Amino acid sequence: MNITNPSTVLTVHCTDPVLGNTAPIRYSLDPSLSSSRYFNVDPNSGVITIGATLPSSSGHLTFRAICTGSAPYNLSDTAVIDVELLVNSNITFIPSVSCLFLPPHTYNCTLPESVQPVYTILQVNATSPGGYAITYSLISYQTTFSIDPSSGYFRLIGMLEYEQQQIYVITIQASLVGPLVPEMALATVLVYVDNVNDEVPVIATPQSVIYVPENSPVSTVVANFTCTDADSGMYGRTQFSIIGGNVGGVFSISPSGQLQVNGSIIYSITQIYYLVLLCADGVSPTLSSNTTVPIIVVHLNSKAPQFNTSSYTFSISEGLVPPALVGSPPVARDADLPPFNNLWYIILSGDTFPATFTIDPTSGQLILIRSLNYQIRNTYQLVVEVQDGGGLSDPGYPILTGNTTVNIEVTAANLHPPQFSQSVYSGTIQLSNGTNIGYVVMGVQVTCMDQDYGINAQTSLSVTGGNNLPSSQAYPSYVLTVTCQDKGSPPLNNSALVIVGVTGGNLFAPQFNKFIYDFSIPDSTGAGTLIGVVSAANPNPGIGGFISYALNSTGSAVIVDSNSGHVYIAYQPVTSGVYVYTVTATNSLALTSTATLILTVVSINRTPPYFSQPLYFASVSEHSPVTTVVTNVVCTTPGDGTNPNPNKYSFNTATVPFSIDPVVGLVTVNGTLNATVTCTYTLSVICHDLDGNTSSVLLTIYIIPYNNYAPIFVGAPYFAYVAEYAIPGTPVATVSATDADLAPYNVITYSIVGGNDQNVIPPSDPSGSPSLLSETTLTITVLDENDNSPVLQPMDVKHLVANGSVVPNTVIVTFTCTDSDTGSNGATRFSISTNISLLAIFPNGSLITMSTISSNLSVEVICADMGTPPRSTATQHRKKFLVPNHGFILGFGQFPFPTMVFIPNSVNN
């Protein structure tokens, strides 16, 4: 026994049951026992140390310790202490070929950390001159190493991990089996763990999908990746590289994991890259892992639309009837992709107010919507702007524009035919001595004027009809047609009638009370209808008084009653137009005179107007301001009557957010549009002419939606539970949201924006561009698993007490048991493996006697948790009881072990 002074043997402790733990106690050894000379006791602390050289042979040293209380009673108690001396015999350890042997009892072994259990490290072999059998046991690291008690094979039974422990110092005890005096020897096995490249690097991605804007400059940081390797030293050094998916080499990654732009990223060429990233450690052969990262190129509105030319020039006549197209549409193009290459046209400036022109917002076609007047304005310089669809898909994107100038020259038109000051002129010629050439017709001054401008307003007059000698009669009359024609191209003209009556002589023909009878009827007038009366008087007194009437043509549209002069419609229908007849009045002297009967038949328009299209379709953005032009409807009245134009436009309902110009049919926004409430309007457009005829056409207007509403989570906030060792990819929870917008703005993508520092839950795959978003909380509770076994202390217990028996209710030892799990998984309870009626264990871990114990016994104490399934740890508790103790707490200091408490007897109390 290699123990030298003043090695501590154990500590005794005595308690005063009256004054408690604070009472002063003095300790001493009973000198009457010879073994006391080998030991000393500290009178205050009760620490017993070796005070003299111990005997050289194995055996027992028995002595008595005394504890004495304070005055005036000075009561005392004693405890018998038995110390067993184990003296090494001549046990000799033999070298092994598996490990370096350092005499007399040390083995040096080296193992790579990758070695798998169960692995035989070496065979420990010891010899004894006495020829006794030898058994082997481990003093430490029983969960990592084991030794066969008979053969001495020392084996690895647990995993080695260089990063956790690099050296193990294991004590092996060799004991002789059989001699009366126990003999044993100790050997040390030093196991050195070699570092091995056995851990595969693990890549952590910042998010499952990465977005990069197109045209990002070189060196733009796209994302930062991390890679960890559980190995240490050079085996744990890692670096990144790209091994796939890097089309065109547009990305690069640093060894540390910073991904950067390395080339031109063009959306029209590539919309998504699937980069394969490799993380490898720095030792050959290397260990590596890879991951595929989708990188979505975000399309930007980067190119402004451009017109084909900086200016356009069109020439239009002032006679162009609105609505009418003006030239060909100015053409603009946008090099972006949809939806950013959608184009919208507007007129920025240069027009009059109210507007004379409008522009189709989608085609760019200019439209004349008000009549032109050359004399008021004959040139227009319009600035036309084209806008792209930057804000159509997302209001956060800029709208890019381009401009061009449209020069419109208005040319004078021959719009108006000349107008006479009156439609019929009349005058007389008084005959005295025959017809005189150059005689001025009395009462006739024919004039005409033209409202056009320039050469279109210059006119000339000519007699174009009726200038011939009438049939023989006493006093003729002439009906002349005078034409006024302008010098426009093509020339326009108009005509008037000039009635010239001739008078003179002694007998007079009947005299009409009018030179011209002008009747107007609608073309629907029925046959036999009286439309008027012609009347003549006899100027000759006393003779020729009877007058009869007749028309000078047959098949005419009218008939004249010969006696009364009543004029009737001869047949039906009568074609619209102007009919000129000569009515003759004859008296009984056969003298005649004539008058002109003009019948104007007015067409009644029975044909309804018609639209230029059977159906109209248009679209407008829901954020369009009031007065935004939507479309233009065109209605035409057939030219078969007196009222071909104008028409009047209207809607069949007034409760719509649109208005229509009643003259030109231009449809504009007149209220607030909301595609979520109403995405389509179907309107009936009605066209009226002045004759009361109507037509209608359906106009369907589609409201282009905007992203108005942020998504709303359903059932938020969310709560979920996940096991603490759930593998990646395990579903945790499902969140859902709704969006009140219309497609495509109601497509919802999900992502984790915070609280995911350890990447426990991978974010969802987002798609599209999230312009409006909502956030909510998802509380994930990690459920504890029963993955840790209880830790029972002490694991190896040996106590020796004096000869005799142990009385009931004696506390032998108190165990502690801890479990690093939580909840029921971390709650523990004690039990004894076998049904030993002599012992019991309390919930606090105290092992007590239930009956008197007078012989050796061995018990296995088990500590189990309350998890499902439960985990447990057991220890062998070996006791050798010799004599009862009286009031002392005894324990060997060299064992990390709680002391034993004995119940004092009543006599010594």
Protein Blocks (a to p, Z undefined) as FASTA:
>chain_A
ZZdddddfbdcddddfknommlccdddddfkbmklmmpccdfklopacdfbdcdfbdcdd
ddddddddddfklpacddddddddddddfbdcdddfkbccddfbbccddddfkbccdddf
bdcddddfklpacddddfbhklmpccdfklopacdfbdcdfklocbdcdddddddehiab
dcddddddddddddddfbccddddfbfbdcddehiaehiafbdcddddfbgcjllpccdd
dfehiahhlaccdfkopacdfbdcdfklpmbdcdddddddfbdcdddddddddddddddd
fbccddfbfbdcddddfklccdddehjadddddfbdcfklpccdddfbhpacddfbdcdf
klopacdfbdcdfkloccdcdddddddfklmmomkbccdddddddddddddddfbccddf
bfbdcdddddfebpaehiacehiacddddfbehjllpccdddfehiacddddfbdcdddd
dddddfbdcddddddddddddeedjbdcdddfbfbdcddddfkbcehiafbdcddddfbg
hiakbccdddfbehiabdcdfklopacdfbdcddedddddddddddfkopacdddddddd
ddddfbdcddfbfbdcddddfkbcehiafbdcdddddffbfblbccddddfbfbbcbdcd
fklopacdfbdcdfklpmcdcdddddddfkopacddddddddddddfbccddehiacddd
ddfkbcehiafbdcddddfbdcfklcccdddfehplnomaccdddehjdfbccddddddd
dddddfbccddddfbdcddddeddddehiafbdcddddfbghjllpccdddfbacfkbcc
dfkopacdfbdcfbdcddddddddfbdcddddddddddddfbdcehiacddfkbccdddd
ddddfklZZ
